[in-house]
Amino acid sequence: MKPFFALAAAMIVSGPALAEGDPAAGEKEFRKCRACHEIVDNDGNAIVRGGKVGPNLYGIPGAQAGAVEGFNYGDSIVEAGAQGLTWDVESFSAYIQDPRGFLAEYLGGSAQAKMAAQRVQNPEDLFAYLESVSN
């Protein structure tokens, strides 16, 4: 019976991470992000108007890091994406709180980040909001 529980636990741990946050709270949290980011769907409809200093965040959940077409990313995040980094709730949460540190750890050396660390109360709420508007 023990092997079954070990397998079940391994499947739970290795499964995709989905945001369990509150999208409504995340929408309020996104107000801080609007200075640099917008959310515009694939048809060009603005879901949230915002800055263009950072990439459009539409479709970010589950997407490859550093790959929004037309945005000029830094080398480190492009390299991380090429090495397989995709945005799930854990990677997103860690990245927005310490972009350079996260990338350095992910890449196993030094890294640069254009984005500054953000003080987000509940990153899982913000990620849940991005998921809700990206479907």
N, C-alpha and C positions, 0 to 999 in steps of 0.2 A: 504494500500500500504506500510506503514512503516514496518509491520512485515516481508514483503518480503525482504526489504533492510537489515534489521537486520539479517535475516537468511543468506542472501548472504554474508554479511560481516563476520559473524561467520564462514561460510564455508571457506572463503578465509583465515582467520586468523588461523583456525585449520587444514588446509590442510598441506600436507608434504612440507617441505622447500626444494626447489631445488636450486642449485647454479645458479646464474645469472651472474657469473663472466666470465672472458675471459680466456679460457684454455691456449691460447698461452702465455699470461702474467704469468699465473700460472706455466707453464713449466719453465719459466725463474726463477720464485720465488723458485721453487723446488730445484734449484741448491744449495740453502742454507741448504736444508734438507738432501741432499745426504750424508753428513758426517755421519749421524746416520741411515738413512732409505734407503731402496731399494724398487723397485717396480718389483715384479716377479709374473707372472701370474700363474694360477693353474696348468699349464703344465710344470712349471719350467723355462719358457722363461723369461729372464731378459728384462724388458722394460726400466728400469733405474738401472744401477749398483750403489750400494752405500753401506753404512755401515750397520752393523747388531746390533748396540747398541740399536736401536729402532726397532719396529716391521715392517715387510713388509707392505706397505701401499696399496697394490693391493686389491681392493674390499672394502676399508674402507667406502666410502659413503653408508650410509644406514645400515651399519653393527653394531652389538652390540659392545660397548666399552670393551676393555680388553679381547678380545676373539680370537685373531689371534693364531691359533694352533701352539704350539711349542715355543711361546715367553713367557719369564718369566716376567710377569707384576707385578707391585706393588699392594698391597692389596686394596688400595683405588679405583683404576680404575676398578679392577675386581668387587668390591662391587657395584660400580656405574653401571656397565654393568648388573650385576645381578638384580639391581633395575630398569632396563629398559632403561638405557642410550644408545641411538644409535646415530651414527654420521650423523647429517645433517649440513647444512652450518652454522647455528647459534651456535650449540654446538661445532662444530669443531673450528670455529673462536674464540669463547670465550676460549676454552681449550688451544689452542696453544699460546695465548697471556698471560695466567696466569693459568697454569695447576693446581697448588696447590689450588689457590683461587677458581677456577671453581669447582674442586672436593669437596672442603669444603662446598661451597654453595649448590651444588647438593646433597651432603650427609647430609647436615644439621648439620655439626660439623667440627671437625678438620680432616685433610686429609694430605696424603703425595703424592708426585708425583716424579717419576724418571726423567721426562722430564723437562728441564728448559724452562722458558718463551722465546718465539721467537719474534723477531721484523720482522713481516711480514707486508708489505705495504697494501696488499689487500688479506686477507685470503679467500675471496669469489673466487678470481681468482685461488688460490691454490686448493681450493675444487673443482672448475670446472675442473681443470686439472686432479685431481684424478678421478673424475667421467668419464672424457673422456678416460682415459687409463684403466679403470676398466670394460668396457663394452665388 
